[in-house]
Amino acid sequence: MNMHNPELIRQHQEHAARQERLWGRKPSLPAPAKPMLVVNGRKPCDASYHVVLYRAYQEKLRATFSLSGAFTVNPTEEYCPYRSEIVFQIDETLMPHKPMRQIALEVLENFPGVSLAEIRGSLRHSSIVEPRQLAMYEVQRQRPDLSYPAIGRFFHKDHTTVLHAVRKIKAMKARDGQ
């Protein structure tokens, strides 16, 4: 509870008086609010000093290397003397991805006579189901940023259909040793 707001303080006092009047006891008081720390003029954050120091360190690295801000860093000597390496992990969501359509068309190159409209359609012939499942698997593998429902919407199928296709193709590849 934010005990710095006068309205909330008044409400809490009224509630305490009501509890004492009705039940003959005082309610337990909420824990006092933690002190807030302000980093580089930004809004306050609940954090320990080492967290604030680490965030400031990351901001300095972002400015130094002119990165977009989507990376994590292992601490270096200035922040943490027992570590001396910097490891950048660029956020994959910022990297350009192939569209689902392009991935599906690449899969269909191995299945002559099957079109994108057919695998997105409702036919359940084995000649269409196999490329559809393989396309769903490839989309999920190459685009981990997409959810099963999103992939299902592209193929006009339910997310459980996509889940089944991915599991089936993974099991086939594991069985074949690929």
C-alpha positions as CSV (number, residue, x, y, z in Angstrom):
1,M,0.0,0.0,0.0
2,N,1.3,3.5,-0.8
3,M,1.3,5.2,2.6
4,H,2.3,8.5,1.0
5,N,-1.1,9.2,-0.4
6,P,-3.3,11.2,2.1
7,E,-6.5,9.7,0.8
8,L,-5.2,6.1,1.4
9,I,-4.0,7.0,4.9
10,R,-7.5,8.4,5.7
11,Q,-9.1,5.2,4.3
12,H,-6.8,3.0,6.3
13,Q,-7.5,5.0,9.5
14,E,-11.3,4.7,8.9
15,H,-11.0,1.0,8.3
16,A,-8.9,0.6,11.5
17,A,-11.6,2.4,13.5
18,R,-14.3,0.3,12.0
19,Q,-12.5,-2.9,12.8
20,E,-11.9,-1.9,16.4
21,R,-15.5,-0.8,16.8
22,L,-16.9,-4.0,15.3
23,W,-14.5,-6.7,16.4
24,G,-12.8,-5.1,19.4
25,R,-9.4,-5.4,17.9
26,K,-7.0,-3.4,15.8
27,P,-6.1,-4.6,12.3
28,S,-2.5,-5.3,11.6
29,L,-0.7,-2.4,10.0
30,P,0.8,-2.8,6.5
31,A,4.6,-3.0,6.2
32,P,6.2,0.4,5.7
33,A,7.0,1.2,2.1
34,K,10.5,0.5,0.9
35,P,12.6,3.6,0.1
36,M,12.6,4.3,-3.6
37,L,15.8,4.8,-5.6
38,V,16.1,7.1,-8.6
39,V,18.5,6.2,-11.4
40,N,19.5,8.9,-13.9
41,G,16.4,11.0,-13.3
42,R,14.1,8.1,-14.3
43,K,11.0,7.2,-12.3
44,P,11.6,5.5,-9.0
45,C,12.2,1.8,-8.8
46,D,12.2,-0.7,-6.0
47,A,15.7,-2.0,-6.1
48,S,18.8,-2.7,-4.1
49,Y,21.9,-0.6,-4.7
50,H,23.6,-3.3,-6.6
51,V,20.7,-3.6,-9.1
52,V,20.7,0.2,-9.6
53,L,24.5,0.1,-10.2
54,Y,24.1,-2.8,-12.7
55,R,21.4,-0.9,-14.6
56,A,23.6,2.2,-14.7
57,Y,26.4,0.0,-16.0
58,Q,24.2,-1.4,-18.8
59,E,23.1,2.1,-19.7
60,K,26.8,3.2,-20.0
61,L,27.6,0.2,-22.2
62,R,24.6,1.0,-24.5
63,A,25.8,4.5,-24.9
64,T,29.4,3.3,-25.5
65,F,28.5,0.7,-28.2
66,S,25.5,2.6,-29.6
67,L,23.3,-0.5,-29.4
68,S,19.5,-0.4,-29.4
69,G,19.2,-1.5,-25.8
70,A,18.2,-5.1,-26.4
71,F,21.1,-7.0,-25.0
72,T,22.4,-8.4,-21.7
73,V,25.9,-8.1,-20.4
74,N,28.0,-10.2,-18.1
75,P,29.6,-7.8,-15.5
76,T,33.1,-6.5,-16.1
77,E,35.8,-5.3,-13.9
78,E,34.2,-1.9,-13.1
79,Y,31.0,-3.4,-11.8
80,C,32.2,-6.8,-10.6
81,P,35.9,-7.3,-10.3
82,Y,35.9,-11.1,-10.4
83,R,34.5,-11.1,-14.0
84,S,36.5,-9.8,-16.9
85,E,34.5,-10.7,-20.0
86,I,31.7,-9.0,-21.8
87,V,29.1,-11.3,-23.5
88,F,26.5,-9.6,-25.7
89,Q,23.4,-11.5,-26.5
90,I,21.5,-9.6,-29.2
91,D,17.7,-9.9,-28.8
92,E,16.4,-12.1,-31.6
93,T,13.1,-10.3,-31.7
94,L,14.9,-7.3,-33.3
95,M,16.5,-9.4,-36.0
96,P,14.5,-9.6,-39.3
97,H,12.6,-12.8,-39.7
98,K,11.3,-14.6,-42.8
99,P,7.6,-14.3,-43.3
100,M,5.6,-17.4,-42.6
101,R,4.5,-17.4,-46.2
102,Q,8.1,-17.6,-47.5
103,I,9.0,-20.4,-45.1
104,A,5.9,-22.4,-46.2
105,L,6.8,-21.8,-49.9
106,E,10.3,-23.1,-49.3
107,V,8.9,-26.3,-47.8
108,L,6.6,-26.7,-50.7
109,E,9.5,-26.7,-53.2
110,N,10.1,-30.3,-52.1
111,F,6.4,-31.2,-52.8
112,P,5.6,-30.5,-56.4
113,G,1.9,-30.2,-57.2
114,V,1.0,-28.9,-53.7
115,S,0.1,-25.2,-53.4
116,L,0.1,-22.8,-50.5
117,A,-3.7,-22.5,-50.8
118,E,-4.0,-26.3,-50.5
119,I,-2.0,-26.5,-47.3
120,R,-3.9,-23.6,-45.8
121,G,-7.2,-25.2,-46.9
122,S,-9.3,-27.9,-45.2
123,L,-8.4,-30.9,-47.3
124,R,-7.0,-33.9,-45.3
125,H,-5.5,-36.0,-47.9
126,S,-2.2,-37.5,-47.0
127,S,-0.5,-35.8,-50.0
128,I,-1.5,-32.5,-48.4
129,V,-1.3,-33.2,-44.7
130,E,2.4,-34.2,-44.7
131,P,3.6,-30.9,-46.4
132,R,1.2,-28.9,-44.1
133,Q,2.7,-30.5,-41.0
134,L,6.2,-30.0,-42.3
135,A,5.5,-26.4,-43.1
136,M,4.0,-25.8,-39.6
137,Y,7.1,-27.4,-38.0
138,E,9.5,-25.2,-40.1
139,V,7.6,-22.1,-39.3
140,Q,7.7,-22.9,-35.6
141,R,11.4,-23.8,-35.8
142,Q,12.5,-20.7,-37.7
143,R,10.2,-18.3,-36.0
144,P,10.3,-19.1,-32.2
145,D,8.8,-15.6,-31.6
146,L,5.5,-16.8,-32.9
147,S,2.9,-18.6,-30.8
148,Y,1.1,-21.7,-31.8
149,P,-2.2,-19.8,-32.1
150,A,-0.5,-17.3,-34.5
151,I,0.9,-20.1,-36.7
152,G,-2.5,-21.7,-36.6
153,R,-4.2,-18.6,-37.8
154,F,-1.9,-18.4,-40.8
155,F,-2.7,-22.0,-41.7
156,H,-6.5,-21.6,-40.8
157,K,-6.1,-24.3,-38.2
158,D,-6.4,-24.6,-34.4
159,H,-3.3,-24.2,-32.3
160,T,-3.6,-27.8,-31.2
161,T,-3.2,-28.9,-34.8
162,V,0.0,-26.9,-35.0
163,L,1.2,-28.5,-31.7
164,H,0.5,-32.0,-33.0
165,A,2.3,-31.3,-36.3
166,V,5.4,-30.0,-34.5
167,R,5.5,-32.9,-32.1
168,K,5.0,-35.4,-34.9
169,I,7.7,-34.0,-37.1
170,K,10.1,-33.8,-34.1
171,A,9.5,-37.4,-33.3
172,M,10.0,-38.4,-36.9
173,K,13.3,-36.5,-37.1
174,A,14.4,-38.1,-33.8
175,R,13.5,-41.5,-35.0
176,D,15.4,-41.0,-38.3
177,G,18.4,-39.6,-36.4
178,Q,18.4,-36.2,-38.0
